């Protein structure tokens, strides 16, 4: 397996369009390259930027990396330890002090402890509307729910799709919203009823589709005179096609996007020094995190990273991912290393203030450990980590009761997270999108407000 893309390559998904599969000739490129431009090409980028400009949105080059800990990470066993609780509540792990006096985390997170001054722990996230899917918390919208009736999500879009629509990418030649996950169906929420143009681009699919076919070179594509002639011939052959007509004015820019090579370079981990790859870790989470850094550096606005589907679903030793001690013990060093690497690497590159980092899952876990060593689902409260974004850190927001099962102080609602993310991206809080029935839908619901403690 190619180590460059070992954690993200896979079979191509026709449902998301054959994004940049190029034929062996320029004519082949023309015939296939426009079939799936939405979400990855300059046509989509220009349309997104036009929408943003029309809505009066900011165009600052800010971005978001969301680490999705699929399955539901345990608040007590990671970021909200309860050392004075009975053993069946406090769990098998001890706690350690961090760089910030008075803040403690799990003993298996020593690197996290070292950078606590650059992190915020939110221990009072209300995830009561969430289910065992990414829908609610990736949308940060309690109205977006799993319903199991064929209408999951109620049409509400994810934060990443909203970013794609109202911000677009920060640079040409790169998708605005990228998902680095083994399964977009299981671990990534998309655009809902906002439209297919704003669905996440699958890094797993895209990474292997950016190579020019044998015999086709950038120089050949750059022969503008021949390209223009070929394009005219091709357009005449599809005259009357409304979809082609709608994108025609952006087509020339699409070729320029391809010739920049920006996306190709972003997915090439071989450009990274071995020491940097070791710093992130050569497992699924670490390699995807490094790709996320490369993508935001190249111009992506929103990147979602999931190491594996359901790997934090620690019900007990009888299930695939095991219980808390058996399942979480080997997993925590990867999370610890990855969080430390992305924060310090972005800081070294001067990109931490422009990049908002979120680490969370769909809900927390039961305060009481079960007979087989695990914890069940717990949607009443969860913990999460925030870093970067030019925000105030080195703090804990909110608290839970002695059992770690209920919010005691400072409830943080999903809408508050959405408002905070959009504020960072320069998207106005009163922005609306239009659903298929022509009704305006708000991007922030139920009175969500920017989390004031993060503003300093």
PLY file of the C-alpha trace (Angstrom):
ply
format ascii 1.0
element vertex 456
property float x
property float y
property float z
element edge 455
property int vertex1
property int vertex2
end_header
0.00 0.00 0.00
1.30 3.48 -0.86
2.30 5.14 2.43
1.42 8.53 1.01
-2.28 7.78 1.06
-2.46 4.63 3.15
-5.24 5.93 5.38
-7.40 7.73 2.87
-7.33 5.94 -0.45
-10.21 3.77 -1.52
-12.63 2.96 -4.29
-14.27 5.90 -6.01
-17.88 6.69 -5.21
-19.94 7.41 -8.32
-22.63 9.00 -6.18
-20.34 11.97 -5.53
-19.42 12.46 -9.16
-16.28 11.51 -11.02
-14.55 14.64 -9.80
-11.35 14.94 -11.80
-10.88 11.64 -13.57
-9.09 12.58 -16.74
-9.09 10.75 -20.01
-5.97 9.95 -21.99
-6.49 12.99 -24.21
-7.61 16.56 -23.81
-10.92 15.57 -25.36
-11.25 12.90 -22.70
-10.60 15.53 -20.08
-13.34 17.74 -21.49
-15.82 14.91 -21.66
-15.29 13.73 -18.09
-13.87 16.70 -16.23
-17.13 18.67 -16.15
-19.25 15.79 -14.95
-18.63 16.46 -11.30
-17.26 19.97 -10.91
-19.46 20.90 -7.96
-17.62 21.13 -4.66
-14.10 20.62 -5.99
-13.60 22.94 -8.93
-13.24 26.59 -9.72
-16.85 26.75 -11.04
-18.16 25.80 -7.62
-15.61 27.99 -5.87
-16.55 31.03 -7.92
-20.23 30.42 -7.34
-19.64 30.10 -3.59
-17.57 33.27 -3.52
-20.24 35.11 -5.47
-22.87 33.98 -2.98
-20.71 35.10 -0.09
-20.07 38.47 -1.68
-23.77 38.95 -2.38
-24.56 38.18 1.24
-21.92 40.63 2.45
-19.84 37.94 4.12
-16.25 38.40 5.23
-13.52 36.91 3.07
-10.80 36.51 5.70
-8.76 33.36 5.31
-9.95 31.60 8.43
-10.70 27.89 8.61
-11.90 25.06 10.83
-10.61 21.56 11.52
-13.16 19.32 13.22
-11.83 16.11 14.77
-14.76 13.73 14.96
-14.30 11.11 17.69
-16.91 8.78 16.27
-18.90 6.68 18.71
-19.06 9.02 21.69
-15.89 9.72 23.72
-16.11 9.29 27.48
-16.05 12.64 29.25
-15.01 11.14 32.61
-12.18 9.04 31.18
-10.69 11.85 29.09
-11.36 15.50 29.90
-13.60 15.59 32.97
-12.07 13.19 35.51
-13.89 12.48 38.77
-11.12 11.25 41.11
-13.27 11.47 44.25
-16.16 9.44 42.84
-16.68 5.72 43.55
-14.61 3.37 41.37
-17.55 2.42 39.16
-17.83 6.10 38.22
-14.25 7.39 38.21
-13.11 4.50 36.02
-9.74 2.77 35.67
-7.61 5.83 34.92
-5.94 8.38 37.13
-5.65 12.10 36.48
-2.67 14.39 35.90
-2.12 18.10 36.37
-1.78 20.28 33.30
0.17 23.42 32.47
-2.77 25.44 33.79
-3.06 25.18 37.59
-6.25 23.51 38.74
-7.05 21.82 35.44
-6.60 18.04 35.28
-7.06 15.49 32.49
-6.71 11.74 32.11
-3.28 10.32 32.92
-3.00 9.01 29.34
-3.04 12.55 27.89
0.39 13.91 28.95
1.00 15.86 25.72
-2.42 17.47 26.02
-1.52 18.48 29.56
1.61 20.24 28.28
-0.36 22.54 25.96
-3.36 23.19 28.21
-2.62 26.92 28.02
-3.54 26.73 24.33
-6.69 24.66 24.83
-10.18 25.12 26.21
-12.11 22.23 27.71
-15.88 22.60 27.49
-17.32 20.15 30.00
-20.98 21.18 29.76
-22.04 20.60 26.16
-25.74 19.79 25.90
-26.01 16.93 23.40
-29.50 15.81 24.46
-30.85 16.13 20.91
-28.08 13.96 19.48
-28.18 10.31 18.51
-25.60 7.78 17.41
-24.83 9.67 14.18
-22.87 12.80 13.24
-26.03 14.70 12.27
-26.85 16.87 15.27
-23.40 17.84 16.49
-21.83 18.33 13.06
-24.75 20.57 12.20
-24.59 22.03 15.73
-28.34 22.19 15.45
-30.79 20.36 17.76
-33.39 20.43 14.98
-31.13 18.23 12.84
-31.79 14.75 14.14
-31.61 11.11 13.23
-35.22 10.05 12.73
-34.93 6.64 11.02
-37.79 7.50 8.69
-35.84 8.30 5.54
-35.77 11.99 6.44
-32.80 12.06 8.79
-31.54 15.53 9.56
-34.74 17.28 8.54
-32.88 18.85 5.63
-30.64 20.92 7.91
-27.01 21.21 6.68
-23.74 20.67 8.50
-21.50 23.53 9.56
-19.04 22.46 6.88
-21.66 22.75 4.15
-22.68 26.18 5.40
-19.02 27.19 5.25
-18.82 25.85 1.69
-21.86 27.85 0.62
-21.24 31.16 2.32
-17.45 31.23 2.37
-16.14 28.84 -0.23
-12.47 27.92 -0.26
-9.71 30.30 0.74
-7.83 29.69 -2.51
-8.57 28.43 -6.02
-7.87 24.84 -6.88
-8.87 23.37 -3.53
-12.26 22.17 -2.17
-13.87 24.38 0.47
-15.22 21.48 2.55
-13.26 18.23 2.73
-14.02 15.11 4.76
-11.18 12.77 5.71
-13.12 9.74 6.90
-13.40 6.08 6.04
-17.15 6.48 5.60
-18.94 9.71 4.80
-22.25 7.95 5.35
-21.40 7.00 8.93
-19.12 9.78 10.12
-19.82 12.94 8.12
-22.97 15.00 7.76
-23.48 16.88 4.53
-25.57 19.62 2.98
-29.08 18.36 3.67
-31.56 20.31 1.55
-29.12 23.14 0.92
-27.94 21.47 -2.27
-25.47 18.97 -3.65
-22.97 21.68 -4.60
-22.17 22.05 -0.91
-21.69 18.43 0.05
-18.29 17.57 1.51
-15.68 16.37 -0.92
-14.40 12.96 0.12
-10.66 13.04 0.59
-10.69 9.26 0.45
-12.08 9.42 -3.08
-10.33 12.56 -4.22
-6.78 11.73 -3.19
-6.28 9.10 -5.89
-8.14 10.97 -8.64
-5.85 13.96 -9.05
-3.25 12.37 -11.30
-3.22 13.08 -15.00
-3.61 9.98 -17.12
-0.64 8.64 -19.00
0.17 10.80 -22.00
-1.65 13.85 -20.62
0.51 16.63 -19.20
-0.05 20.07 -17.76
1.82 21.44 -20.76
-0.63 19.83 -23.14
-3.57 21.11 -21.15
-1.89 24.50 -21.12
-1.93 24.77 -24.88
-4.69 27.35 -24.60
-5.26 27.83 -28.29
-5.78 24.12 -28.94
-7.77 23.83 -25.75
-10.10 26.65 -26.75
-10.69 25.08 -30.14
-11.36 21.70 -28.60
-13.72 23.26 -26.10
-15.70 24.98 -28.82
-16.10 21.69 -30.66
-17.19 19.93 -27.50
-19.67 22.64 -26.51
-21.32 22.44 -29.90
-21.75 18.70 -29.38
-23.71 19.29 -26.18
-25.54 22.43 -27.25
-28.75 22.85 -25.29
-27.51 21.10 -22.15
-28.66 23.43 -19.36
-26.21 22.07 -16.81
-23.27 22.76 -19.11
-24.63 26.21 -19.95
-24.87 27.07 -16.27
-21.20 26.31 -15.67
-19.84 27.43 -19.03
-18.72 30.89 -17.90
-16.53 29.32 -15.23
-15.07 26.55 -17.36
-11.85 28.26 -18.37
-11.12 28.97 -14.72
-11.63 25.27 -14.00
-8.70 24.43 -16.24
-6.60 27.01 -14.46
-7.49 25.31 -11.19
-6.23 21.99 -12.45
-3.00 23.52 -13.67
-2.19 25.08 -10.29
-1.65 21.59 -8.84
-2.70 22.92 -5.42
-4.95 20.00 -4.54
-2.48 17.43 -5.83
0.25 18.83 -3.62
-1.99 19.02 -0.56
-2.62 15.27 -0.68
1.04 14.35 -1.15
2.31 13.39 2.29
5.65 12.46 0.74
6.44 16.19 0.80
6.52 16.00 4.60
9.73 15.15 6.44
9.70 11.74 8.15
10.09 13.49 11.51
6.91 15.48 10.90
4.99 12.36 9.96
6.21 10.69 13.11
5.18 13.75 15.11
1.57 13.31 14.01
1.72 9.53 14.10
1.48 7.08 11.23
-1.92 5.77 12.19
-5.24 6.71 10.62
-5.96 9.68 12.90
-2.44 11.09 12.71
-2.13 10.87 8.93
-5.54 12.42 8.40
-4.66 15.21 10.82
-1.50 15.97 8.87
-3.53 16.00 5.65
-6.00 18.37 7.33
-3.16 20.76 8.12
-1.94 20.56 4.52
-5.47 21.18 3.22
-6.11 24.30 5.30
-2.63 25.51 4.43
-3.53 25.05 0.77
-6.85 26.87 1.12
-9.62 24.57 2.38
-12.03 26.30 4.74
-13.53 23.36 6.65
-11.99 19.89 7.13
-13.60 17.06 9.11
-11.31 14.28 10.34
-12.47 10.88 11.59
-9.97 8.17 12.47
-12.43 5.29 12.17
-16.15 4.69 12.37
-17.42 4.15 15.93
-14.00 3.70 17.52
-15.05 5.55 20.70
-18.14 3.40 21.22
-16.80 1.63 24.31
-19.81 -0.35 25.52
-17.82 -3.21 26.99
-15.20 -5.84 26.34
-17.70 -7.99 24.45
-18.03 -5.51 21.55
-15.63 -4.60 18.74
-14.09 -1.52 20.33
-13.93 -2.97 23.84
-14.69 -1.34 27.15
-13.02 1.65 28.75
-9.76 0.07 29.89
-9.37 -2.42 27.06
-10.57 -0.14 24.27
-9.66 3.37 25.36
-6.18 2.72 26.77
-4.53 2.03 23.38
-6.54 4.79 21.69
-5.77 7.72 23.98
-2.06 8.03 23.01
-3.09 8.56 19.39
-5.59 11.27 20.33
-3.02 12.87 22.64
-0.26 12.88 20.03
-2.52 14.15 17.27
-3.96 17.05 19.26
-0.51 18.13 20.42
0.91 17.86 16.90
-1.81 19.85 15.13
-1.78 22.65 17.71
1.99 23.02 17.87
2.51 22.58 14.14
-0.06 25.23 13.24
1.46 27.49 15.87
4.93 27.02 14.39
3.57 27.93 10.95
1.71 31.01 12.16
-1.65 29.40 11.31
-3.08 28.67 14.76
-4.92 31.96 15.16
-6.65 31.55 11.79
-7.51 27.88 12.38
-10.23 26.90 14.84
-9.76 23.33 16.08
-12.67 21.36 17.52
-12.45 17.84 18.95
-15.69 16.11 19.90
-18.12 13.27 19.22
-21.87 12.82 19.11
-22.44 12.49 22.88
-20.81 11.41 26.14
-20.92 8.13 28.00
-22.76 6.74 31.00
-21.22 7.80 34.33
-21.45 4.24 35.65
-19.23 1.52 34.21
-21.15 -1.63 33.33
-20.47 -5.26 34.16
-18.32 -5.80 31.07
-16.10 -2.76 31.66
-17.78 -0.28 29.33
-20.05 2.73 29.40
-23.29 3.14 27.47
-24.46 6.12 25.40
-25.07 9.32 27.36
-26.68 12.21 25.45
-27.24 14.43 28.50
-23.75 15.93 28.48
-20.40 15.63 26.77
-16.97 17.23 26.90
-15.03 18.67 23.97
-11.78 20.49 23.21
-11.35 23.84 21.46
-8.04 25.31 20.30
-6.77 28.06 18.03
-8.98 30.52 16.23
-7.30 33.50 17.87
-9.43 32.84 20.93
-8.85 32.93 24.68
-7.67 29.55 25.99
-6.13 27.92 29.04
-9.50 27.44 30.67
-12.41 25.14 31.44
-15.93 26.20 30.49
-18.79 24.67 32.44
-18.93 21.75 34.85
-20.83 18.55 35.55
-22.11 17.13 38.79
-20.12 14.75 41.01
-21.07 11.80 38.81
-20.17 13.51 35.56
-23.61 12.79 34.17
-25.46 16.11 34.25
-24.64 19.73 33.53
-24.07 21.66 36.73
-22.91 25.05 35.43
-22.76 26.95 32.12
-24.76 24.91 29.63
-23.31 25.20 26.13
-25.93 24.45 23.49
-25.25 23.20 19.95
-26.39 26.55 18.60
-23.71 28.27 20.68
-21.05 26.14 18.98
-22.49 26.98 15.56
-22.54 30.70 16.33
-18.91 30.52 17.48
-17.76 28.66 14.37
-19.55 30.99 11.97
-18.30 34.06 13.80
-14.76 32.76 13.37
-15.39 32.24 9.64
-16.84 35.71 9.23
-20.32 34.44 8.35
-23.04 36.67 9.77
-25.19 35.05 12.44
-28.45 36.13 10.79
-27.57 34.44 7.48
-30.25 32.21 5.96
-30.30 29.55 3.28
-33.36 28.73 1.16
-34.91 25.28 1.33
-36.52 23.50 -1.66
-39.90 25.01 -0.73
-38.46 28.51 -0.94
-38.47 29.09 2.82
-35.54 30.85 4.49
-33.76 28.73 7.08
-31.40 30.21 9.69
-27.85 28.93 10.04
-28.03 29.41 13.84
-31.14 28.17 15.64
-32.69 28.42 19.08
-30.93 31.61 20.02
-27.38 30.32 19.77
-24.73 32.83 20.86
-20.97 33.03 20.45
-19.36 31.42 23.50
-18.31 34.56 25.36
-15.55 32.91 27.41
-13.65 32.16 24.21
-13.57 35.84 23.34
-11.50 36.67 26.42
0 1
1 2
2 3
3 4
4 5
5 6
6 7
7 8
8 9
9 10
10 11
11 12
12 13
13 14
14 15
15 16
16 17
17 18
18 19
19 20
20 21
21 22
22 23
23 24
24 25
25 26
26 27
27 28
28 29
29 30
30 31
31 32
32 33
33 34
34 35
35 36
36 37
37 38
38 39
39 40
40 41
41 42
42 43
43 44
44 45
45 46
46 47
47 48
48 49
49 50
50 51
51 52
52 53
53 54
54 55
55 56
56 57
57 58
58 59
59 60
60 61
61 62
62 63
63 64
64 65
65 66
66 67
67 68
68 69
69 70
70 71
71 72
72 73
73 74
74 75
75 76
76 77
77 78
78 79
79 80
80 81
81 82
82 83
83 84
84 85
85 86
86 87
87 88
88 89
89 90
90 91
91 92
92 93
93 94
94 95
95 96
96 97
97 98
98 99
99 100
100 101
101 102
102 103
103 104
104 105
105 106
106 107
107 108
108 109
109 110
110 111
111 112
112 113
113 114
114 115
115 116
116 117
117 118
118 119
119 120
120 121
121 122
122 123
123 124
124 125
125 126
126 127
127 128
128 129
129 130
130 131
131 132
132 133
133 134
134 135
135 136
136 137
137 138
138 139
139 140
140 141
141 142
142 143
143 144
144 145
145 146
146 147
147 148
148 149
149 150
150 151
151 152
152 153
153 154
154 155
155 156
156 157
157 158
158 159
159 160
160 161
161 162
162 163
163 164
164 165
165 166
166 167
167 168
168 169
169 170
170 171
171 172
172 173
173 174
174 175
175 176
176 177
177 178
178 179
179 180
180 181
181 182
182 183
183 184
184 185
185 186
186 187
187 188
188 189
189 190
190 191
191 192
192 193
193 194
194 195
195 196
196 197
197 198
198 199
199 200
200 201
201 202
202 203
203 204
204 205
205 206
206 207
207 208
208 209
209 210
210 211
211 212
212 213
213 214
214 215
215 216
216 217
217 218
218 219
219 220
220 221
221 222
222 223
223 224
224 225
225 226
226 227
227 228
228 229
229 230
230 231
231 232
232 233
233 234
234 235
235 236
236 237
237 238
238 239
239 240
240 241
241 242
242 243
243 244
244 245
245 246
246 247
247 248
248 249
249 250
250 251
251 252
252 253
253 254
254 255
255 256
256 257
257 258
258 259
259 260
260 261
261 262
262 263
263 264
264 265
265 266
266 267
267 268
268 269
269 270
270 271
271 272
272 273
273 274
274 275
275 276
276 277
277 278
278 279
279 280
280 281
281 282
282 283
283 284
284 285
285 286
286 287
287 288
288 289
289 290
290 291
291 292
292 293
293 294
294 295
295 296
296 297
297 298
298 299
299 300
300 301
301 302
302 303
303 304
304 305
305 306
306 307
307 308
308 309
309 310
310 311
311 312
312 313
313 314
314 315
315 316
316 317
317 318
318 319
319 320
320 321
321 322
322 323
323 324
324 325
325 326
326 327
327 328
328 329
329 330
330 331
331 332
332 333
333 334
334 335
335 336
336 337
337 338
338 339
339 340
340 341
341 342
342 343
343 344
344 345
345 346
346 347
347 348
348 349
349 350
350 351
351 352
352 353
353 354
354 355
355 356
356 357
357 358
358 359
359 360
360 361
361 362
362 363
363 364
364 365
365 366
366 367
367 368
368 369
369 370
370 371
371 372
372 373
373 374
374 375
375 376
376 377
377 378
378 379
379 380
380 381
381 382
382 383
383 384
384 385
385 386
386 387
387 388
388 389
389 390
390 391
391 392
392 393
393 394
394 395
395 396
396 397
397 398
398 399
399 400
400 401
401 402
402 403
403 404
404 405
405 406
406 407
407 408
408 409
409 410
410 411
411 412
412 413
413 414
414 415
415 416
416 417
417 418
418 419
419 420
420 421
421 422
422 423
423 424
424 425
425 426
426 427
427 428
428 429
429 430
430 431
431 432
432 433
433 434
434 435
435 436
436 437
437 438
438 439
439 440
440 441
441 442
442 443
443 444
444 445
445 446
446 447
447 448
448 449
449 450
450 451
451 452
452 453
453 454
454 455
